[in-house]
Amino acid sequence: MPLSRDDALALDSASPLADRRALFELPEGKVYLCGNSLGALPTAVPDRMAETVRAEWGVELVSGWNRAGWTGLVRSVGARIAPLIGVSGRDVTVGDSTSVSLFKLLVAAARLRPDRRALVMEPTTFPTDGYVAQGVARLLDLELRWCDPADPAAALDDDVAVLALTHVDFRTGAMFDMAALTRAAHDAGAVALWDLCHSAGAVPVDLTAVDADLAVGCTYKYLNGGPGAPAFTWVAPRLQGQVEQPITGWWGHRTPFDMPREFEPADGIARMDVGTPPVLALSALDAALTAFDGVSADELRAASLSLTDLFIALVDERLDGQGFEVVTPRDHARRGSQVSLRHPEAYGVVQALIARGVVGDFRVPDVARFGFAPLYVRHVDVHDAVDRLVEVLANDEHRDPAYSRRNAVT
Ligand SMILES: Cc1ncc(COP(=O)(O)O)c(C=O)c1O
């Protein structure tokens, strides 16, 4: 493992993704390791936004729906995401937040198994997943069964309707074995629902190969769609004729502009749609996703693992005895695209690093998270980040009283 800065630069120039960073606007001198929270701004986005606002909305006005292709955006953006998750573009839709999309999918999943009374989820998942599951359990009078994160399959039995898991854990970066757990869910007669927020665009996902049932994911992290960008939803083609989602809005109707009184779900994935699509956000996302054009899942994975391997190796080598514990699995098969370090003063460490131009984030109670978005993070960034981390600790910068009070967003 090469550890010098020159070695890091050499790895960057040899990378097949070396040309990709130029497709992002990143502030000079900043090391951005927070793409697992909010992806960087792709250069294609500002022009596209200006065009959508000025030339489409400003000129076409309401005819934009027909003349500027606004009605087709949901499908075309879905088709751009599809190869990143191993599915057909016909089967992905985009719109609503992750939380709302998850609600729709959880209800739809439970309704696929009407004789079963339990939803299984793991307790350390991202809070919104658990909160939404609690709401769904209450609404449908189901049991929300928390599983052991080390062995979710142990919670399955013949009363479980849905196993809903987050593929890559937001706090630790640990990745579940999607194929094995989907198989376990099916063996128990349950439906497998995957949250891909920390997977899409960062780790290989093949929902078709693992025979998954339903999936949801956000687009503002590794897909770089911008703050609050809409979520994507996938339903296996074999289930699309059966799923019944709870928010029966007009955009999920078979013939929305005939405006009949009775709701009749659209065919295919369109039945997961609800209301008027967010055209500005979809245009930004459509442009953002062009950064993935021509990039293979293998190239993304190789770059991501190379970056996270280097970060872990440098932390091991240079921060030994400083109170850090690498909580992200070292095993490649179990690692997403982030590295999390447990440290008793993690909040101060993250804030002091930000003051030095290295952006990571903090998650309660004691985790400093660093995301490695393979399209734009370089090995030299990893090297420089650890350099500055060493300096922060050496100078006690993380103990600055200014960091004793936490910001609202950590
Ligand atoms: C696994 C997971 N699910 C859901 C969300 C967020 O949901 P929403 O987009 O509705 O805010 C996050 C946000 O970080 C997440 O990590």
The ligand as a Tripos MOL2 file, in Angstrom:
@<TRIPOS>MOLECULE
LIG
   16    16     1     0     0
SMALL
NO_CHARGES

@<TRIPOS>ATOM
      1 C1        -30.6810    5.3020    4.7390 C.3       1 LIG1
      2 C2        -31.3960    6.6170    4.6200 C.ar      1 LIG1
      3 N1        -32.7190    6.6460    4.3760 N.ar      1 LIG1
      4 C3        -33.3810    7.8280    4.2550 C.ar      1 LIG1
      5 C4        -32.7020    9.0290    4.3690 C.ar      1 LIG1
      6 C5        -33.3530   10.3620    4.2740 C.3       1 LIG1
      7 O1        -34.6600   10.3960    3.8680 O.3       1 LIG1
      8 P1        -35.2280   11.7560    3.2290 P.3       1 LIG1
      9 O2        -34.6170   11.8700    1.8520 O.co2     1 LIG1
     10 O3        -36.6900   11.5720    3.2230 O.co2     1 LIG1
     11 O4        -34.7850   12.8910    4.0840 O.co2     1 LIG1
     12 C6        -31.3230    9.0260    4.6150 C.ar      1 LIG1
     13 C7        -30.6110   10.3210    4.7430 C.2       1 LIG1
     14 O5        -29.4720   10.4410    4.9810 O.2       1 LIG1
     15 C8        -30.6670    7.8030    4.7520 C.ar      1 LIG1
     16 O6        -29.3560    7.7710    5.0160 O.3       1 LIG1
@<TRIPOS>BOND
     1     1     2 1
     2     2     3 ar
     3     2    15 ar
     4     3     4 ar
     5     4     5 ar
     6     5     6 1
     7     5    12 ar
     8     6     7 1
     9     7     8 1
    10     8     9 2
    11     8    10 1
    12     8    11 1
    13    12    13 1
    14    12    15 ar
    15    13    14 2
    16    15    16 1
@<TRIPOS>SUBSTRUCTURE
     1 LIG1         1 GROUP 0 **** ****
